[in-house]
């Protein structure tokens, strides 16, 4: 579904609801105010709901923004704010739930007319925050990677590759669009926000004050519980990501690669190295001989959209800790394989310095006195000692218990049933070795990109069950079934 289609659907529902309120229920005489309350109220409920389906996805998007702002304020007058953002990152899931619940609650309160002044100001301030986020994200497209954002005179022509956050996350993974589109959406919504603040006394109100407070209270509790059910107690009840049940990862990866290879250039963005003039040349008119690289800088090229969108499945690359590519070995495995996904191993690392000896040998040739034979003798020439940094990892008992009580028994039952079990982790070899020693989880460990692991399953840890490379089931660590009962009902093609 496109953004325009969604907005048109909301327009129809808001129009019908406004007609009922004014003509049938006689709750208002203000057509503009009532329509705006209903339209924006429904819009906020919908945009909040699709994010509530996947609160961790919104939290990960917040992490991107926090990282971008940390860099933004470094070496500026606002550098004192820099330490705040790593702290925010630690609690990004909490901030995600608060923002999602508040967004949906604002939508409900706009429709029923609860707390008009608070609702009006809450809406306006939230839109201002969104304006700042989306506006900054879009403007970073003008800032080359090596240039500080605040050095405005060194900005260059817009390049999407420069943007710190490529999608806004306004509608989660349900609808994705460019930051500029999101910025313009927020610009449009800013004006109703000002209108609400100035004319909040004209807002329609349904029922009496007790009714509106009760609805707002129940809605808050319901929204919080729904958010938690989609990340804390279970994986999202609707999977909007590419790693869905029934998807063969290798086949989908090949389809996406084939579709991407068939895209064609549409436009070439070029910059004259002498005059700094930027031009856009249609591919039909483009001739490399007319635009030699010694005179023109190739900024970027617009391509046709692939018939199959490129997703994180195209980035599914797995490595062993000694650098061997294991992707095909895992995806071509015949039979059942269980993948334990841990995007982050939660340990506290303490550095320590260890003395390591490096022995240099000298090889000498010695002739035997009794014969003409020669013998190679290796002697120690020098022993060099140097310090290296190692890390001791401290693990919380509560974290280890989820593996001892939930994961390990489930994995052991799977191994007894001749199911291959592997772990994909976001951590270094030392951390994994410490984790393996602490948990006793004796399985194959591999590493992958952190974004890929977060996309695969919204649970840390989470488990995927594959049959010949096809995802057939996935579980949150809190919702693992009884393996014996599950395996008896398991049907594999």
Secondary structure by P-SEA (a helix, b strand, c coil): ccaaaaaaaaaaaaaaaaaaacccccccccaaaaaaaaaaaaaaaaaaaaaaacaaaaaaaaaaaaaaaaaaacccccccaaaaaaaaaaaaaaaaaaaaaaaaaaaaaaaaccaaaaaaaaaaaaaaaaaaaaaaaaacccccccccccccccccccccccccccccccccccccccaaaaaaaaaaaaaaaaaaaaccccccccccaaaaaaaaaaaaaaaaaaaaaaccccccccccccccccccaaaaaaaaaaaaaaccccbbbbbcccccbbbbbccccccccccccccccccbbbbcccccccccccccccccccccccaaaaaacccbbbbbbbcccbbbbbbbbbbbbbbbbbbbbbbbccccbbbbbbbbcbbbbbbbbbbbbbbbaaaaaaaacccaaaaaaaaaacbbbbbbbcccaaaaaaaaaaaccccbbbbccaaaaaaaccccbbbbbbcccccccccccccccaaaaaaaacccc
